[in-house]
Amino acid sequence: MHPPRKALAFLRWFCREDYLEEIEGDLIEIFGSEVEDSPRKAKWKFSWSVLKYFRPGFIRSFSNSNQFSPMGMYKIYFKIGWRNLLKQKGNSSLNIIGLATGMAVAILIGLWVFDELSFNRYFKNYERIAQVTKAGNYEGKYYMGQKHLPFPLIEELQSSYGQNFKHIVPISGPDGFDAVLSTDDKILTRKGMYIGEGAPEMFSWEMKYGSWNGLEEIQGIMISESTSKAFFGDSDPMGKAMKVNKHTDVTVTGVFEDFPKNTEFYGMMFFEPWDFYLKDAPFITRQGWDNNFVMVYVETAPNVTMQEAGAAIKSAEKKATENLDFRKQDGSEGSDVLLLPMADWHLYADFRDGELQNGPIQMVRFIAAIGVFVLLLACINFMNLSTARSERRAKEVGIRKTMGSIRSQLIGQFFSESFLVVILSFLLALIVAYTVLPSFNQLAGKELVLPLADKWFWLSCLSFITFTGLLAGSYPAFYLSSFKPISVLKGTFRAGRFSALPRKTLVVLQFVVSVGLISCTAAIYHQLMYVKDRPVGYSREGLISVRKKSDEFNTKALALREELKRTGMVTEVAESGGDVTGTWSHNGGFNWEGKDPGFEAYFATLNVSPEFGKTVGWEFVDGRDFVAEMASDSSGIVLNEAAVKYMNLEDPVGKTIRWTNRSWNVDQDFVVLGVIKDMLMNSPFEPVKPAVYVTYGYERVLLMRITPGISAAEALPKIEKVFTQLIPEIPFDYRFVDQEFDSKFSTEDRIGKLAGVFAVLAIFISCLGLFGLASFVAERRTKEIGIRKVLGASVLSTWRLLSQEFVLLVLLACLIAVPLAYLILEEGLQKYEYRTGISWWIFVMAASIALGITLLTVSFQAIKAALMNPVKSLKSE
Amino acid sequence: MAQHSLGEFEELVLLMVAALHDEAYGVSILSGLEKELGKSLNVSAIHVALKRMEDKDFVKSRFGGITEDRGGRRKKYYVITALGKRVLDEQFALRSTIYSRIPKISFG
């Protein structure tokens, strides 16, 4: 018979520790002697007595009991944890290296993602800045994201909607322009732009010298700190005279801190006032509502929200142009004016054909997902290795429980051990991240730094450690602490048939992720190779382009041509209206015989000099090239194949096309001279646009081809000499067309390389885990293998015995991963219009890589175990 | 003499501790007193008295070995101290002195 439990529990709860044993003992003794006679009475008396102890002098002090410091306990936890680490050095180092790799990857990816998401946060008015865009219906489709605006809209916004905005700042183009800056003794080419005078305050430039009103001076120029250093050293440059492109006199009116890489204005080295631009190029102010070419940033007024401002200006253009001729003529309903908030500029502003592309944000998500996966893999490793060792520690748990440990204490102990490993791994991960950061930056095209002085960094690291520690430690902590001491100590504890199931599931999960990553990487590379091998329709090697930075290039064009060809370094020189690696203008207004009147045809209109074809090496399908000596060719036109298809023309050579366009000031017939193979000029992932080539207005770029067989190193100095002789004012600045073309792959190249690196790391981490597991299995079965060998098993059969389990698991993982990866890739490749199919060999390759590496890893342990001398393994105990 | 004061029940307990010398613990004191007094007491009263006297240094205590019938709890044995014995002696002397001065009274 047991005394009343509740009364006893109550006694234990309130009674002083030092009296408890005596009182309990006496009560139980009395209870024991009376319970025979009348259990009910004895129980009642017991409870009554307990109640009588509830009095001063016997009640423990509740306030004091918490003053015991638990530090001693934690110290012991960590001491034991440390000893356990040292006891199994191999296992521990596998654990720590795996986890550290995962964490380092997570840190780097975290920094990367943070950098992407914090783009433009450098500007203090981030929340209130927006870009003005246009959107409108065209042929039944709503086109969004047009960033080029008509000039009169600026004035309209200022005069009629000014109360909504603190600043309205026009710029001359988002990429700026290269200009030659000079002082008396120095000449340098720098990138800059014309910008409205409110910009410094709106974008909260960090001023080194001068103030935010530096652009109010019409002949002023604001330069970056690095530019100031380059020209004036450490001295104060305020008020110093400079020249832009050798002819415009300006005065330095401010020096701002260089913009960080993750901002809109990265690389902008100088700014000139917008008003100066207007004064310098007065034709701009004469442009009407039908010419879209300026860009405008706004900052909303303090009491106006972004939504309110957006709603206010939505119909600004429609209202202003209602009664204008061109609207009546083309009968369109006009465009909406929308605000694109700064928060969207980086990741939600990639408009193509009027639709928002989710490419940038998808890339961020993709990379972030990889980071999470790699960290997950590392945590799985940790869990697997810890639980695999559980049997070894089962006895320890049994003893601890018998000695009075309660479960929560054991959980605490295992957690503290996992935290010990996590903290060690984290320190290692920090060191690794710090050392590989420069190479990672190069790979990712970023300027990331570990923000070691930032408290948010440490806070997030702390939560990161806590999260990983809890995640990685939870399974061992709860699983190990659940062992029943009796069965463990009796030795009847056997991990049940299914106890390895979670472990196996985790291994499968690991390899699903790894195989998936390998497949994705391979597919990205495959797509990249496919696109790189795409026929381009001209030859890029040895093609050099030089921007015409002043009018001298045009006035001296003939002399340049002659001199350049005379050096023998170049075979041909041509001029064009833009780079070969992009189409630079698109126009409508084309009519031809047999055209459907309702069909408004748009073409890429490319202005080239007659020698262009010979220089770039385009290939004719039909007809002939321009001939410079034939005057009639100035009204000739060359089409590409895409254009012929687009126009649905049969036998196009010799037909006439009429082009009417106000802004180009043309209204004349063109005769089709020839048809060329499609020249790939825009994004290599898209189809080639229908294009027409005219010998008209080609005054922006000079192209030349280096004579085949002559190296660039040999040719360039001689070419430069020609330029410096003829145009000494302007520094010689050139680009290789093939390099420029390659830069179009940079995003895809980057994703491919990043994914590749991470896939390798994922496999590496998974293999560390497998290695640990295999060594554990081999160790546990040492005796079994010894007996098998004594009975005549061969090394081969022993190897098979140990390896097959893992191989089966990896095969299963492949079966799961392949369909998954296929679905993801199907989805991901959709966005490329020019794409390769997903071929089966990608998956076969990924699976065989995974299998091969698994076999290698496991075999190492298996063969080691199989080669062991049975005498030794059986003797040991 | 404040700390040397001894209540009536305390005195009884102290007497029993002294009487049971070396065998005095909660239950044995309780049963001893119950037998002498012929009425049932609550063990909590004994403990209260013992703790008070321990504070006053009349008794001292030690733990005994583990026994089966107490659910593994040790007994706490009490022994009278020299001070306790002196207080008892004084009490006894005081009482007998006064008692001896009672004239022979007969109530028939």
Contacts between the chains, C-beta under 8 A, distances in Angstrom:
chain1	res1	chain2	res2	distance
A	19	B	47	7.5
A	19	B	51	7.3
A	21	B	63	7.8
A	21	B	73	5.0
A	21	B	74	6.0
A	21	B	76	7.5
A	22	B	25	7.8
A	22	B	26	6.6
A	22	B	47	7.6
A	22	B	73	7.5
A	22	B	74	7.7
A	22	B	75	7.5
A	22	B	76	3.9
A	23	B	26	7.7
A	23	B	47	6.3
A	24	B	71	7.4
A	24	B	73	5.3
A	25	B	26	7.7
A	25	B	70	4.2
A	25	B	71	7.2
A	25	B	73	3.2
A	25	B	74	6.5
A	25	B	75	6.2
A	25	B	76	7.6
A	26	B	25	7.3
A	26	B	26	3.6
A	26	B	27	5.2
A	26	B	30	7.8
A	26	B	43	5.5
A	26	B	47	7.4
A	26	B	70	7.8
A	27	B	43	6.8
A	28	B	69	7.9
A	28	B	70	5.4
A	28	B	71	4.7
A	28	B	73	6.7
A	29	B	26	8.0
A	29	B	27	4.9
A	29	B	69	6.0
A	29	B	70	5.0
A	30	B	27	6.0
A	30	B	30	7.4
A	30	B	43	6.1
A	32	B	69	5.3
A	32	B	70	7.8
A	48	B	42	7.6
A	49	B	42	5.9
A	49	B	43	5.9
A	49	B	44	5.4
A	52	B	42	5.9
A	52	B	44	3.9
A	52	B	45	7.8
A	53	B	44	5.3
A	53	B	47	7.3
A	55	B	48	7.7
A	57	B	48	7.3
A	57	B	51	6.5
A	58	B	47	7.9
A	58	B	48	7.9
A	58	B	51	7.9
